[in-house]
């Protein structure tokens, strides 16, 4: 049994449905009624809301969003489509979303296309040993391929997926595409694969498909490093530790990304027992001439090495940055100085 949350995309084809609209204030109600009268849409007033019979949901959402509610108000307007003529039931509640979420779903069809078709381009950026200069591993980086063949900026892709409540699906597909791409390139180095902790409910269920792909393509657990992205946004340490424990029990390594990016409680992060800590590129930039950055990174290195954690510096672009980091005792480096992300590996 897999994790049902990321097995099937939410339905968006609601051509002829009855729609319940819940409005929290009189102000919302006035805006709703004005909009419906403007578009000649008939509605039935209900307790705490309205009912609209037999309408296309996407068309209705467009009408409601057109100059009626601001972005904050859209989150307070609740919309529930029910098959026309069908009685309300608890089963229908799975389609209960706020107006902002419905708007994002209908505007994000390019994201839906990418997820449905696993239209992902995986690129790999080398990670180099600061001591020997040899390639230690590669970080897998995902790019969405749009219908016209162009690439979608990853920040936009993941932001839209989050707004659409599709991070569960996108995160899983990116992990699986990263693994298959690494196998196709026959990489034998460490492979750093990103994952978003909030996109995983229960690792025993949500990570089954990821493990299945690893076994299918023959990549060994000791070769894989699962990397926590958005480390600075961690709120539930118990949940994250449960995920990392699961990975460790299976023989995988773990890494924490963006250390120092708005986050200073390193001891709390170290209690998660990662194998690697990746120092954020903003701290690395011009570190050779910035005393404050030097002090901060030096403390990260000291605390990490006390627990046997390998320290990786991201975003290294200058020789002087690299030389200074090497003198500080950084174990690994990554950045344009050593190679840009590419879908081709020439060793």
N, C-alpha and C positions, 0 to 999 in steps of 0.2 A: 504493500500500500504506500503510495507516494503522498507528497504534500499537495492536497487538492487546490490550495490557494494559488499555486503557480503552475498547475497543469492545464488550465483552460482560461483563456482570456474572457473578461466580462462581456456580456452581450451588449451590442450597441444598435442593433437593427430593431427599432420599435416604430414600425410604420403606422399601424392602426391600433392605438392603445387608449385606455382611459388613464388619465393622469391626475393624481392627487398632489396638490401643492399646499404645503404648510408654511404659513407666514407668521413670524413672531410678534409683529407690532402693527398698529393701525397705519403707520407710515408705509410699511411694506405693502399692506393691503391696498392702500390708495394707489401706489405705483403699479401694482398688479392689475387692478381694475382698469386704470387708465390705458395700460398697454393692451389689454384684451379688447377693449372697446375700439381702440385705434386700429387693430388688426381684424376687427369683426369676428372675434373668437368667442363663442358662447361658453359660459361657465355656470356652475351651480354652487352657490355659497354653502359651505359646510361649517360645522363647528371647528374653529381654529384653522380654517383653510378653505380650499376650493376644489371642485371636481370638474374636469374637462373631459367630455365624452368623445371617443373616437377621433384621435388626432395623431399626427406624426410628431414624435417626441423631439427629434432634432430641430424641426421647424419651430416648435414651441419654445425650446431652449433659446434659439436664436432671437426670437421675439422678446423673451423675458430679459435677455442680456443686453438688448439694444437700447442703451441710454436710460435704463430703468433703475438698475441697482449698481452701486459701486462694488469694488472687489471685496470689501468687508461684508457688505449686505448680502452678496451672493452666497457667502458661506452660511448665512442664517436662513436662507430660503431652501426648504427641503422638497424634493421632487421624487414621487414614486409612480412609475408606470406599471400598469396592470393590464394584461391582455383584455381587449375589449369584450365586455359582457361577462368577464370572469369575476367571481367574488374574491374579495380580499382574503389572503391567508398568510400565515407566517412564512411560507415559501417565497412569497412575493417580496418580502423585506430585503432579500439579497440585492434588489435593485434600488434600494432607498439611498439616495445620494443628495448632497447639497448641489445647488445650482452651479457653483464654481467647478465642482468635480465633473458634472455633466458637460459643461462648456469645454473643459480641458479634454475630455474624452472625444468629443466631436471635432475639436480643432486639432487633435493630435493623431490624425489618421496615418500620418507618415511614421509615427512611432509604433502604432499598431501594426503597420505593414512590416517594419523592421523586425518586430518580435515574432509575428506570425510566421514569417518566412525565414527566420534565423539569419537575417540579412546583416551579418556582422563581419567586419574585416578586422582580423587580429594582427597587431603589430608588436614587435618585440624590441625592447631597448636593453642593451647590454649592461650588466652590473660587473664591475671590475674589482679585483683585489688591489687594495691600496699598497700592499707590500710587494707583490710580485708583478703587478700590471697585467696579469692574465685574466681572461674572462671567467668569472665565478658563476654567473647565471644570467637569466633574462627575465625582465618583467613583461608580462603580457598586457597589452593595452588595447581596449576595444573601441572600434569606430562603427557607427551605424551606416549602412549603405542605403540611401534613399532610392525611390523607384526610378529616378532618372540616372542612377548610377553614381551620383555625387555623394560625398561623405558628410554626415551630420556631425557637427561639433559635439564631442562627448559630454561637455558640460550642459549643453542644451538638451541632448538626448536624455541624460539622467534626470535633469531638472523637470522636463516634461513628463517623463515616466513617473516621477514622484507625484506631480500634480494630478496625474491620471490614476494614481494608486496602482501602478503597474511595475513598481520596482522589483517585486517578487519575481515576476516573469523575466524582466530584462536581466536582472542579476544572475539568475540561473542560466539563461541562454549564453550570456557572456562568458561565464565560467566554463561551460561545456565547449563553446567555440574555441576558447583559449587552449583547452586540453587537446582538442582535435588538431588544431593548427600546429601546436608544439610537436605532436606525434608525426604529423605530415612532414615537418622539417627535420625529424629525427634528432631532436635536441637531446643531448645527454647531460647538460648542465642543470643547475637548479632552475626551476621555473616558478616565478613569483606570480600568483594568481589572485587578483583582487576580489574581495567580497564585502558586501554591506551588511553589517550585523542586524540592522532593523529589517532586512529582507529575508531573514531566517527565523521562523517560529520555533520549531523543534528540530534540531540537527539530525536526529535519528530518522526523521521523515523527509525534511526539506533537502538534505544533502545526499539522498539515495541516488538520484539521477547523476549527480556529479561523480560519485564513487563508481557508478556503473560505467560511465564513460572512461574513467581512468583505467579500470580493469579491462575494458574492451580494447583500448588502444595500447595497453601494456606499459603504461608509465608507472614506475615504482613510487610508493608513498614517500620514501626518503628523498626523492628528487623534487617533491612539491613543497612549496612554501605558500600557505594561504595568508594573504595580506589584508589586514583590516583597514579599509579606507574610512575617511571621516573620523579619525581617531579623536579629534578635538571635540566631537559632538557626542561622545559616549555619555549616556545617562544611566543605562542599566548594566552595571558591572557584573551582576550575578548572571544575567542572561549571556553576556559576552563570554564570561569565563566558562559557562556551560558549553558554548560552541567551541572554544579553544581547547577545552578538555577533550571534547569528542575528536577533534583533529589529532591531538597528541596521542590519544589511545589507538588511533588508526595508523600511527607512524608518520604523520605529516608534521612539518615544521610550521611555525606561525610568526607573523611579523606585524608590527604596529606602524602605520604610516603617518606622515605629517607631524612628527613629534616637534613640539615647539611652536606650532601654528595656533596661537591663542590659547595654549594649554601649558600649565607650569607644574602640575601635580604629578611629576614623574614617578615618585614612589608609589602612587596609586596605580599607575600604568604598569609598573614593574611587578606588582602583585599578581598581574595577569600571566606572568611567567612567559613572555614571548621569547623566541629564539633570536629575533632581529628587531632593532629599532631604527626606523628611517627618519633622519632629521630633515625637517621641512626646508625646501629650497630657499625660502625667504631668509632663513638664518644663515644659509651657506653663501649667498650672494655677497661678494666683497668681504668675506670674513677675514681675509688677510690684513685688512686695514680698519676693521671695526672692533674695538676693544670690548664693547658690550656684548656683541655676538660671540666673541671668543670666550668670554667668561661663561655665557649661558651654555654654549656647546660643550665646553670643557666639563661643566658639571653634569651634563647629560652623559658624556662618555664615562666619567668617573662612576656614576651611579649604575650605569648599565654594565660596565665591566666587572663591578663587584659581584654581580649575579651571573656572569658568564654570557651576557647578551652581546651579540655582534652588532656593531654600530655601522650604519650605512648612511652616507651623506648624499642627498639628492640634489639635482640641479647644478652640478659642477660644470662650469663653462670656461673657466680660465685656468691656465697652468699654475698661476700663483695661488689660486684657491686650493687646488689639488695639493700642491706642495705643503701648504700650511696645514691642511687637514691631515695629511700623512704624518706630519711632525706631531700633531695632537694625539695620534693613536687611533684614528678612524680605521676600521677594518675594510670597509667596502665603499666604493664610490659609483655614482651613476649620473649621467648628464650628457649634454651635447659634446663636451670635450672628448668623450669616449665613444659616442655613437648616437645618432638620432633613431627614434622608433622606425622600424622597417618591417615589411612582411617577407623580406628576404634575408637570410643569414649566411654570411660568408666567413667561415672560421679559418 
